[in-house]
């Protein structure tokens, strides 16, 4: 805290500050402020983190990020304190009630202090209080009080706490309130309609609670720029959004909002992000005229919207992102229409009843926007040549289409091999172009195709690899060496013969391994039991495995599902299996094991 301290601090103020410091435990090597409080310097108003008024009385204390612990004794003779900032310290105590006794208090900031217990309601009712921040204290509970009329509060931040109950109707009394962040709490009930009267409101974040009812119409909040009420249980929104000309961000995803999309949302001149995904919005989007939008990102995915894609969307030339996936849109959409939206960086049309017409001239192909993310699952595609001009793709989903023949190398080499996500599942690809390459993919899904022969060596950077439901026959010799970063690997439902390569165990991060429904023989590599400290799902069922179940399941076993059924396993059950206390699914049936359960 820096302030113009025009007068030397009073001796009693200096004494009280030194008493405060002596009660705290802190690391003098990393302390930027407390370590520099020098008793030899008479003027404590010059100490870092301290500010005074003209009479030498301490009015501000900023000890943020000092990483101290210990008790804060009642700061009573410091009765002129106006600003208290203690963020980022390890108090591990309830909020001291005496903070509410400071009659001049304007700012109380206690973010990330490991506070516990219940927050005293009277702190919120201090008449002079303008800012209170109790965020990121996940063991701090409490509820909001009834607020007095004409309160001074401007900033209210309770993010990531255990505050619960309902939002009081008296929030509307706080006519100066401009910044509200009450997210990741446990609030229930409706959003008070009285909040519609908050004319100074600029930022409203209520996401990740259990709020119900309809989202209010903040028609008087002309300066409102940010609204996030995602991850609640809202069921409706106002049809009228006119007047919010400064609104830039609106996120209402993951609710239960039903009905039509309000047409007025598309006329907000400053809107940059509109996120209404994962709701119950239905019907057709009304065709609109003369829609002028800034560089908008629009996410309407996972709703019940139907009909053709409205034509006005293709006239939004500055549209940055468009996600219409997982709805009931139908008809044929011509790829050529997207040449008008040359700023577009993400386009998601997956899982509708759409057909994308990829017949496009070479000249128009060059005009298509260069996309970063292109999701076209279930779009009745029959060829992929339209992708050859794409040079910036990092995510591509072509799953569940009618693609056949060869998987060409140029597809993976898009963006100079920097493609990160590729889903080609549920097609009829028969082979990979030789010699094949997978670049630097993190996610590769080839399952449910007609691929044959040797299982391809996966990309060494991949975390997710799915080769299941093909006709692969054998492992390549050094397969395991390419699983350095793999977390998920499935080669289930193929025709793989031979033994399980023990090199699979070289993956340090493997959590899911599914080799079920093949013709694998030999023993279960003992290292797979040792991997149970990281493996969560192991499925080797429906093979021809022989021998004993490995004895060495880790003492810190993380397995949640283990399926070794329908093999030819013999011997006793390993006693170390009792280490796997998190098991939810255990299937050892149809083997030759004769033993009692450990």
C-alpha positions as CSV (number, residue, x, y, z in Angstrom):
1,X,0.0,0.0,0.0
2,X,1.4,3.4,-0.9
3,X,-0.1,6.6,0.4
4,X,1.0,10.1,1.0
5,X,1.7,10.1,4.7
6,X,2.0,13.7,5.6
7,X,2.5,13.3,9.4
8,X,4.7,11.2,11.6
9,X,2.9,8.3,13.2
10,X,1.9,8.4,16.8
11,X,3.9,6.4,19.3
12,X,0.9,4.2,20.4
13,X,0.2,3.3,16.8
14,X,3.8,2.2,16.4
15,X,3.6,0.1,19.5
16,X,0.4,-1.6,18.4
17,X,2.0,-2.5,15.0
18,X,5.0,-4.0,16.6
19,X,2.8,-6.0,18.9
20,X,0.9,-7.3,15.9
21,X,4.1,-8.3,14.2
22,X,5.4,-10.1,17.3
23,X,2.3,-12.3,17.4
24,X,2.9,-13.5,13.8
25,X,5.1,-16.2,12.4
26,X,6.7,-15.4,9.1
27,X,9.8,-16.2,7.0
28,X,12.1,-13.3,7.1
29,X,13.8,-14.4,3.9
30,X,10.7,-14.0,1.8
31,X,8.8,-11.3,3.7
32,X,8.6,-8.2,1.6
33,X,7.1,-6.0,4.3
34,X,7.1,-7.2,7.9
35,X,10.8,-7.9,7.9
36,X,11.4,-4.2,7.1
37,X,9.4,-2.9,10.0
38,X,12.3,-1.3,11.9
39,X,11.6,-0.2,15.5
40,X,14.6,2.2,15.1
41,X,12.6,4.1,12.5
42,X,10.3,6.4,14.6
43,X,7.9,7.1,11.7
44,X,5.9,3.8,11.3
45,X,3.9,5.6,8.6
46,X,6.9,5.0,6.3
47,X,6.8,1.2,6.9
48,X,5.8,-0.9,4.0
49,X,2.2,-1.9,4.1
50,X,1.2,0.9,6.5
51,X,-0.5,4.2,5.6
52,X,-1.6,7.0,7.9
53,X,-3.8,10.0,7.9
54,X,-2.6,13.6,8.5
55,X,-2.8,13.1,12.2
56,X,-0.4,10.2,12.3
57,X,-3.1,7.6,12.9
58,X,-2.8,4.3,11.0
59,X,-5.7,4.0,8.6
60,X,-4.4,1.3,6.2
61,X,-2.8,-2.1,6.6
62,X,-1.7,-4.1,3.6
63,X,0.1,-7.4,4.6
64,X,-1.0,-9.4,1.5
65,X,1.2,-12.3,0.5
66,X,3.4,-12.2,3.6
67,X,2.8,-15.9,4.1
68,X,2.5,-15.4,7.8
69,X,0.5,-17.4,10.3
70,X,-0.5,-16.8,13.9
71,X,-3.3,-15.0,15.7
72,X,-4.5,-11.4,15.1
73,X,-5.3,-10.0,18.5
74,X,-8.0,-7.3,18.7
75,X,-6.1,-4.3,16.0
76,X,-9.1,-1.7,19.2
77,X,-6.7,1.2,19.6
78,X,-6.2,1.1,15.8
79,X,-9.7,2.3,15.6
80,X,-9.0,4.5,12.6
81,X,-8.2,1.6,10.3
82,X,-10.1,2.0,7.1
83,X,-8.3,-0.5,4.8
84,X,-7.3,-4.1,5.9
85,X,-5.7,-6.3,3.3
86,X,-4.3,-9.7,4.6
87,X,-4.7,-11.8,1.4
88,X,-2.5,-14.9,0.8
89,X,-1.6,-15.6,4.4
90,X,-2.2,-18.8,6.5
91,X,-4.4,-17.5,9.2
92,X,-6.3,-20.9,9.7
93,X,-8.7,-19.2,12.1
94,X,-12.3,-17.8,12.0
95,X,-12.7,-14.2,10.8
96,X,-12.1,-12.0,13.9
97,X,-15.4,-10.4,14.9
98,X,-13.7,-7.3,16.1
99,X,-13.1,-6.3,12.4
100,X,-16.8,-5.2,12.5
101,X,-16.0,-2.7,15.3
102,X,-13.9,-0.5,13.0
103,X,-16.3,2.3,12.4
104,X,-14.3,3.7,9.4
105,X,-13.7,0.4,7.7
106,X,-14.0,0.7,3.9
107,X,-12.0,-2.3,2.6
108,X,-11.7,-5.8,4.1
109,X,-9.7,-8.3,1.9
110,X,-9.0,-11.7,3.3
111,X,-8.7,-13.8,0.2
112,X,-6.7,-17.1,0.3
113,X,-6.2,-17.0,4.1
114,X,-7.4,-20.6,5.0
115,X,-10.2,-19.1,7.1
116,X,-12.4,-21.5,8.9
117,X,-15.8,-21.5,10.7
118,X,-18.7,-19.2,10.0
119,X,-18.3,-15.6,8.9
120,X,-19.9,-13.1,11.2
121,X,-22.9,-11.5,9.4
122,X,-22.3,-8.1,11.1
123,X,-19.1,-7.6,9.1
124,X,-21.2,-7.2,6.0
125,X,-23.3,-4.6,7.7
126,X,-20.6,-2.1,8.6
127,X,-22.1,1.1,7.3
128,X,-18.9,2.4,5.7
129,X,-17.8,-0.9,4.1
130,X,-17.2,-0.6,0.3
131,X,-15.2,-3.7,-0.5
132,X,-15.3,-7.2,1.1
133,X,-13.3,-10.1,-0.4
134,X,-13.4,-13.5,1.4
135,X,-12.7,-15.6,-1.7
136,X,-10.7,-18.8,-2.0
137,X,-11.3,-19.9,1.6
138,X,-12.8,-23.3,1.0
139,X,-13.4,-24.0,4.7
140,X,-15.2,-20.8,5.4
141,X,-19.0,-20.9,5.7
142,X,-21.7,-18.5,6.4
143,X,-24.7,-16.8,4.9
144,X,-25.5,-13.3,3.7
145,X,-27.4,-11.0,6.2
146,X,-30.2,-8.6,5.5
147,X,-28.5,-5.5,4.1
148,X,-29.5,-2.0,5.3
149,X,-30.9,0.5,2.9
150,X,-28.4,2.9,1.4
151,X,-25.5,0.6,2.1
152,X,-22.0,1.6,0.9
153,X,-21.0,-1.8,-0.4
154,X,-19.6,-1.6,-3.9
155,X,-17.6,-4.9,-4.2
156,X,-18.7,-8.3,-2.9
157,X,-16.5,-11.3,-3.5
158,X,-17.1,-14.7,-1.9
159,X,-15.7,-17.0,-4.7
160,X,-14.8,-20.6,-3.7
161,X,-16.2,-20.6,-0.2
162,X,-18.8,-22.6,1.6
163,X,-21.3,-19.8,1.9
164,X,-24.8,-21.1,1.5
165,X,-28.5,-20.2,2.0
166,X,-30.4,-17.8,-0.3
167,X,-29.4,-14.5,-1.8
168,X,-31.4,-12.0,0.3
169,X,-33.9,-9.7,-1.5
170,X,-32.2,-6.8,0.4
171,X,-29.2,-7.1,-2.0
172,X,-31.2,-4.6,-4.0
173,X,-30.7,-2.1,-1.2
174,X,-27.0,-1.9,-2.1
175,X,-27.5,0.8,-4.7
176,X,-23.7,1.4,-5.1
177,X,-23.0,-2.3,-5.8
178,X,-20.9,-2.6,-8.9
179,X,-18.8,-5.8,-8.7
180,X,-20.4,-9.1,-7.5
181,X,-18.5,-12.4,-7.5
182,X,-20.4,-15.1,-5.6
183,X,-19.3,-18.2,-7.6
184,X,-18.4,-21.7,-6.5
185,X,-20.5,-21.5,-3.3
186,X,-23.6,-23.3,-2.1
187,X,-26.3,-20.7,-2.6
188,X,-29.8,-21.9,-3.5
189,X,-33.1,-20.4,-4.4
190,X,-33.9,-17.6,-6.9
191,X,-31.8,-14.6,-7.9
192,X,-33.5,-11.7,-6.1
193,X,-35.6,-9.6,-8.5
194,X,-34.5,-6.5,-6.5
195,X,-31.1,-6.8,-8.1
196,X,-32.7,-5.4,-11.3
197,X,-32.5,-2.0,-9.5
198,X,-28.7,-2.0,-9.2
199,X,-27.9,0.8,-11.6
200,X,-24.1,0.8,-10.9
201,X,-23.6,-3.0,-11.6
202,X,-20.7,-3.7,-13.9
203,X,-19.7,-7.3,-13.1
204,X,-22.0,-10.2,-12.0
205,X,-20.6,-13.7,-11.4
206,X,-22.9,-16.2,-9.7
207,X,-21.7,-19.4,-11.5
208,X,-21.4,-22.8,-9.9
209,X,-24.2,-22.6,-7.3
210,X,-27.7,-24.1,-7.2
211,X,-29.7,-21.1,-8.1
212,X,-33.2,-21.6,-9.5
213,X,-35.9,-19.8,-11.3
214,X,-35.5,-17.3,-14.1
215,X,-32.5,-15.0,-14.7
216,X,-33.6,-11.4,-14.1
217,X,-33.6,-8.6,-16.6
218,X,-31.1,-6.1,-15.5
219,X,-32.7,-3.3,-17.6
220,X,-31.4,-0.5,-15.3
221,X,-27.8,-1.8,-15.2
222,X,-26.7,0.2,-18.2
223,X,-23.0,-0.3,-17.4
224,X,-23.1,-4.1,-17.0
225,X,-20.3,-5.7,-19.0
226,X,-20.0,-9.2,-17.6
227,X,-22.6,-11.8,-16.6
228,X,-21.7,-15.4,-15.6
229,X,-24.5,-17.5,-14.2
230,X,-23.3,-20.9,-15.6
231,X,-23.6,-24.2,-13.7
232,X,-26.8,-23.5,-11.8
233,X,-30.4,-24.7,-12.0
234,X,-32.0,-21.8,-13.8
235,X,-35.1,-22.6,-15.9
236,X,-35.7,-19.3,-17.8
237,X,-34.4,-16.0,-19.0
238,X,-36.0,-12.7,-20.0
239,X,-37.0,-12.3,-23.6
240,X,-35.9,-8.6,-23.5
241,X,-32.2,-7.7,-23.4
242,X,-32.5,-4.3,-24.9
243,X,-30.6,-1.5,-23.2
244,X,-27.5,-3.6,-22.2
245,X,-25.4,-1.9,-24.7
246,X,-22.1,-2.4,-22.8
247,X,-22.6,-6.1,-22.2
248,X,-19.5,-8.0,-23.5
249,X,-19.8,-11.5,-21.9
250,X,-22.9,-13.6,-21.2
251,X,-22.5,-17.2,-20.0
252,X,-25.5,-19.2,-18.9
253,X,-24.3,-22.6,-19.8
254,X,-25.1,-25.8,-17.8
255,X,-28.5,-24.8,-16.6
256,X,-32.0,-26.0,-17.5
257,X,-33.2,-22.9,-19.4
258,X,-36.0,-23.8,-21.8
259,X,-37.9,-21.9,-24.5
260,X,-36.8,-19.9,-27.5
261,X,-33.5,-18.0,-27.7
262,X,-34.4,-14.3,-27.2
263,X,-33.8,-12.5,-30.5
264,X,-32.7,-9.3,-28.6
265,X,-29.5,-11.1,-27.6
266,X,-28.2,-10.8,-31.2
267,X,-28.6,-7.1,-31.2
268,X,-26.4,-6.3,-28.3
269,X,-23.7,-4.1,-29.9
270,X,-20.8,-4.9,-27.5
271,X,-21.3,-8.6,-27.0
272,X,-18.2,-10.7,-27.5
273,X,-19.1,-14.0,-25.9
274,X,-22.6,-15.6,-25.8
275,X,-22.6,-19.0,-24.2
276,X,-25.9,-20.8,-23.8
277,X,-24.7,-24.4,-24.2
278,X,-26.1,-27.4,-22.3
279,X,-29.5,-26.1,-21.6
280,X,-33.0,-27.0,-22.9
281,X,-33.5,-24.3,-25.4
282,X,-35.8,-25.4,-28.2
283,X,-37.5,-24.4,-31.4
284,X,-36.0,-22.6,-34.4
285,X,-33.7,-19.6,-34.2
286,X,-35.7,-16.6,-35.6
287,X,-34.4,-15.2,-38.9
288,X,-33.1,-11.7,-38.1
289,X,-32.3,-8.6,-40.2
290,X,-29.6,-6.1,-39.9
291,X,-27.8,-7.8,-37.1
292,X,-24.6,-6.0,-36.3
293,X,-22.2,-7.7,-33.9
294,X,-18.6,-7.2,-32.9
295,X,-16.2,-10.1,-32.9
296,X,-18.6,-12.5,-31.3
297,X,-18.1,-16.1,-30.2
298,X,-21.4,-18.0,-30.1
299,X,-22.0,-21.3,-28.3
300,X,-25.4,-22.9,-28.5
301,X,-24.3,-26.5,-28.3
302,X,-26.2,-29.3,-26.5
303,X,-29.7,-27.9,-26.6
304,X,-32.9,-28.9,-28.5
305,X,-32.7,-26.3,-31.3
306,X,-34.1,-27.4,-34.6
307,X,-34.7,-26.4,-38.2
308,X,-32.1,-25.1,-40.7
309,X,-29.1,-23.0,-39.6
310,X,-30.5,-19.4,-39.8
311,X,-29.1,-17.5,-42.7
312,X,-28.3,-14.4,-40.7
313,X,-25.5,-16.2,-38.9
314,X,-23.6,-16.3,-42.2
315,X,-23.8,-12.5,-42.4
316,X,-22.0,-12.1,-39.1
317,X,-18.7,-11.4,-40.9
318,X,-16.7,-10.9,-37.6
319,X,-17.9,-14.1,-35.9
320,X,-15.0,-15.7,-34.2
321,X,-16.5,-18.9,-32.9
322,X,-19.7,-20.8,-33.8
323,X,-20.7,-24.0,-31.9
324,X,-24.1,-25.6,-32.9
325,X,-23.2,-29.2,-32.0
326,X,-25.6,-31.6,-30.3
327,X,-28.9,-30.1,-31.4
328,X,-31.6,-31.0,-33.9
329,X,-30.6,-28.7,-36.7
330,X,-31.4,-30.3,-40.1
331,X,-31.1,-29.7,-43.8
332,X,-28.0,-29.2,-45.9
333,X,-25.5,-26.5,-45.2
334,X,-23.1,-25.5,-48.0
335,X,-19.5,-25.1,-47.0
336,X,-19.3,-22.2,-49.4
337,X,-21.4,-20.1,-47.1
338,X,-18.6,-20.0,-44.5
339,X,-16.4,-18.0,-46.9
340,X,-18.3,-14.9,-45.7
341,X,-17.1,-15.4,-42.1
342,X,-13.4,-14.9,-42.7
343,X,-12.5,-14.2,-39.1
344,X,-13.9,-17.6,-37.8
345,X,-11.4,-19.7,-35.8
346,X,-13.7,-22.4,-34.5
347,X,-16.7,-24.1,-36.1
348,X,-18.6,-27.0,-34.4
349,X,-21.5,-28.6,-36.3
350,X,-21.3,-32.1,-34.9
351,X,-24.2,-34.4,-33.9
352,X,-27.2,-32.8,-35.6
353,X,-29.2,-34.0,-38.5
354,X,-27.2,-31.9,-40.9
355,X,-25.5,-32.7,-44.1
356,X,-22.5,-30.6,-45.0
357,X,-22.1,-30.1,-48.7
358,X,-18.3,-30.0,-49.3
359,X,-18.6,-29.4,-53.1
360,X,-16.7,-26.1,-53.4
361,X,-14.6,-24.5,-56.1
362,X,-10.9,-24.0,-55.8
363,X,-11.3,-20.3,-55.7
364,X,-13.9,-20.5,-52.9
365,X,-11.8,-23.1,-51.0
366,X,-9.1,-20.5,-50.7
367,X,-11.6,-18.1,-49.1
368,X,-12.6,-20.4,-46.3
369,X,-11.5,-19.2,-42.8
370,X,-8.4,-20.8,-41.4
371,X,-9.9,-22.7,-38.4
372,X,-8.2,-23.7,-35.2
373,X,-11.0,-26.1,-34.2
374,X,-13.3,-27.9,-36.7
375,X,-15.9,-30.4,-35.4
376,X,-17.9,-32.2,-38.1
377,X,-19.0,-35.4,-36.5
378,X,-22.2,-37.0,-37.9
379,X,-22.3,-34.5,-40.9
380,X,-22.7,-37.1,-43.7
381,X,-19.3,-36.4,-45.1
382,X,-18.0,-38.6,-47.9
383,X,-14.6,-36.9,-48.6
384,X,-12.1,-34.7,-46.8
385,X,-10.3,-33.0,-49.6
386,X,-11.8,-29.6,-48.5
387,X,-9.4,-29.7,-45.6
388,X,-6.2,-29.5,-47.6
389,X,-6.1,-25.7,-47.4
390,X,-6.5,-25.6,-43.6
391,X,-3.1,-24.7,-42.2
392,X,-3.9,-23.8,-38.5
393,X,-6.0,-26.7,-37.3
394,X,-5.2,-28.1,-33.8
395,X,-8.5,-29.9,-33.3
396,X,-10.4,-32.0,-35.9
397,X,-13.4,-34.3,-35.4
398,X,-14.6,-36.2,-38.5
399,X,-16.1,-39.1,-36.6
400,X,-19.4,-40.9,-37.5
401,X,-19.3,-40.0,-41.2
402,X,-19.1,-42.0,-44.4
403,X,-15.4,-41.8,-45.0
404,X,-13.7,-44.7,-46.7
405,X,-10.3,-46.0,-47.9
406,X,-7.0,-44.6,-46.9
407,X,-6.2,-42.2,-44.0
408,X,-3.8,-39.9,-45.8
409,X,-0.7,-38.5,-44.2
410,X,-1.5,-34.9,-45.4
411,X,-4.4,-35.0,-42.9
412,X,-2.2,-35.5,-39.9
413,X,0.4,-33.1,-41.3
414,X,-2.0,-30.2,-41.4
415,X,-0.5,-27.2,-39.5
416,X,3.0,-28.6,-40.0
417,X,2.2,-31.6,-37.9
418,X,0.9,-29.5,-35.0
419,X,-2.6,-31.1,-35.0
420,X,-3.3,-32.0,-31.4
421,X,-6.8,-33.7,-31.6
422,X,-7.9,-36.1,-34.3
423,X,-11.1,-38.2,-34.1
424,X,-11.8,-40.5,-37.1
425,X,-13.9,-43.0,-35.3
426,X,-17.0,-44.6,-36.7
427,X,-16.0,-44.5,-40.4
428,X,-14.9,-47.1,-42.9
429,X,-11.2,-46.4,-43.2
430,X,-9.4,-49.5,-44.3
431,X,-5.7,-48.6,-44.0
432,X,-3.1,-45.9,-43.3
433,X,-0.9,-44.4,-46.0
434,X,2.6,-45.9,-45.7
435,X,4.8,-44.9,-44.2
436,X,2.3,-43.4,-41.9
437,X,2.9,-40.5,-39.5
438,X,0.9,-39.2,-36.5
439,X,2.9,-36.0,-35.8
440,X,2.4,-34.6,-32.3
441,X,-1.2,-35.6,-31.6
442,X,-2.3,-35.6,-28.0
443,X,-5.6,-37.3,-28.8
444,X,-6.0,-40.0,-31.4
445,X,-9.3,-41.9,-31.9
446,X,-9.5,-44.5,-34.8
447,X,-12.0,-46.9,-33.2
448,X,-14.8,-48.5,-35.1
449,X,-13.2,-48.5,-38.6
450,X,-12.0,-51.4,-40.8
451,X,-8.3,-51.0,-40.2
452,X,-6.2,-54.2,-40.5
453,X,-2.8,-55.6,-39.9
454,X,-0.2,-54.4,-37.4
455,X,-1.4,-52.0,-34.7
456,X,0.1,-48.6,-35.7
457,X,2.7,-47.1,-33.4
458,X,0.9,-44.3,-31.6
459,X,2.2,-40.7,-31.4
460,X,4.7,-40.5,-28.5
461,X,3.0,-37.3,-27.2
462,X,-0.5,-38.8,-27.1
463,X,-2.5,-39.0,-23.8
464,X,-5.6,-40.6,-25.4
465,X,-5.3,-43.5,-27.9
466,X,-8.3,-45.5,-29.1
467,X,-7.7,-48.2,-31.7
468,X,-10.6,-50.4,-30.6
469,X,-13.2,-52.1,-32.8
470,X,-11.0,-52.6,-35.9
471,X,-9.4,-55.7,-37.4
472,X,-5.8,-55.2,-36.1
473,X,-3.9,-58.5,-35.8
474,X,-0.6,-58.0,-34.0
475,X,1.4,-55.6,-31.9
476,X,4.6,-54.1,-33.4
477,X,7.7,-55.1,-31.5
478,X,8.4,-51.7,-29.9
479,X,4.8,-50.7,-29.3
480,X,5.4,-49.9,-25.6
481,X,8.2,-47.4,-26.3
482,X,5.6,-45.0,-27.8
483,X,3.3,-44.8,-24.8
484,X,5.4,-42.3,-22.9
485,X,2.6,-39.9,-22.1
486,X,-0.5,-42.2,-22.6
487,X,-3.3,-42.0,-20.0
488,X,-5.9,-43.9,-22.0
489,X,-5.2,-46.8,-24.3
490,X,-7.9,-49.1,-25.9
491,X,-7.3,-51.8,-28.4
492,X,-10.4,-53.7,-27.5
493,X,-12.6,-55.6,-30.0
494,X,-9.9,-56.4,-32.5
495,X,-8.3,-59.7,-33.7
496,X,-4.9,-59.2,-32.0
497,X,-2.9,-62.4,-31.4
498,X,0.3,-62.9,-29.4
499,X,1.3,-61.9,-25.9
500,X,0.8,-58.6,-24.1
501,X,4.1,-56.6,-24.5
502,X,5.5,-55.8,-21.1
503,X,6.8,-52.5,-22.6
504,X,3.2,-51.2,-22.1
505,X,4.1,-50.8,-18.5
506,X,6.7,-48.1,-19.4
507,X,3.9,-45.5,-19.5
508,X,4.2,-43.6,-16.3
509,X,0.8,-42.0,-16.6
510,X,-1.4,-44.9,-17.8
511,X,-4.8,-44.8,-16.1
512,X,-7.1,-46.8,-18.5
513,X,-5.9,-49.9,-20.4
514,X,-8.4,-52.0,-22.3
515,X,-7.2,-54.9,-24.4
516,X,-10.4,-56.9,-24.1
517,X,-12.1,-59.1,-26.7
518,X,-9.0,-60.1,-28.7
519,X,-7.1,-63.4,-29.1
520,X,-4.2,-62.5,-26.8
521,X,-2.3,-65.4,-25.2
522,X,0.5,-66.0,-22.7
523,X,0.6,-64.6,-19.2
524,X,-0.5,-61.3,-17.7
525,X,2.8,-59.3,-17.4
526,X,3.5,-58.9,-13.7
527,X,4.4,-55.3,-14.2
528,X,0.7,-54.6,-14.9
529,X,-0.1,-55.4,-11.3
530,X,2.8,-53.2,-10.2
531,X,1.2,-50.4,-12.3
532,X,-1.9,-50.6,-10.1
533,X,-0.6,-47.5,-8.2
534,X,-1.6,-45.4,-11.3
535,X,-4.0,-47.7,-13.3
536,X,-7.7,-47.1,-12.6
537,X,-9.2,-49.4,-15.2
538,X,-7.7,-52.6,-16.4
539,X,-9.7,-54.8,-18.8
540,X,-8.1,-57.9,-20.3
541,X,-11.3,-59.9,-20.5
542,X,-12.3,-62.2,-23.4
543,X,-8.8,-63.3,-24.4
544,X,-6.8,-66.6,-24.2
545,X,-4.6,-65.6,-21.3
546,X,-3.1,-68.3,-19.1
547,X,-1.2,-68.7,-15.9
548,X,-1.7,-67.0,-12.5
549,X,-3.0,-63.5,-11.8
550,X,0.1,-61.6,-10.8
551,X,0.8,-61.5,-7.1
552,X,2.2,-58.0,-6.8
553,X,-0.7,-55.5,-6.7
554,X,0.6,-52.2,-5.3
555,X,0.0,-51.4,-1.7
556,X,-1.4,-48.0,-2.9
557,X,-3.5,-49.6,-5.5
558,X,-5.8,-47.2,-7.4
559,X,-7.8,-49.7,-9.4
560,X,-11.5,-49.0,-9.7
561,X,-12.3,-51.6,-12.3
562,X,-10.6,-54.9,-13.0
563,X,-11.9,-57.3,-15.6
564,X,-10.0,-60.6,-16.3
565,X,-13.0,-62.6,-17.2
566,X,-13.3,-65.2,-20.0
567,X,-9.7,-66.3,-20.1
568,X,-7.9,-69.5,-19.0
569,X,-6.3,-68.2,-15.8
570,X,-5.5,-70.7,-13.1
571,X,-4.1,-70.8,-9.5
572,X,-5.0,-68.8,-6.5
573,X,-6.3,-65.3,-6.1
574,X,-3.4,-63.0,-5.1
575,X,-3.6,-61.8,-1.6
576,X,-2.3,-58.4,-2.6
577,X,-5.6,-57.9,-4.4
578,X,-6.9,-56.8,-1.0
579,X,-4.8,-53.6,-1.4
580,X,-7.2,-52.5,-4.1
581,X,-9.7,-51.0,-1.7
582,X,-11.2,-48.6,-4.4
583,X,-12.5,-51.4,-6.6
584,X,-16.0,-50.9,-7.8
585,X,-16.0,-53.5,-10.5
586,X,-14.3,-56.9,-10.2
587,X,-14.9,-59.6,-12.8
588,X,-12.9,-62.8,-12.7
589,X,-15.6,-65.1,-14.0
590,X,-15.1,-67.9,-16.6
591,X,-11.6,-68.8,-15.6
592,X,-10.1,-71.8,-13.9
593,X,-9.4,-70.2,-10.5
594,X,-10.1,-72.2,-7.4
595,X,-9.8,-70.1,-4.3
596,X,-11.7,-68.1,-1.7
597,X,-11.8,-64.3,-1.9
598,X,-8.9,-62.7,0.0
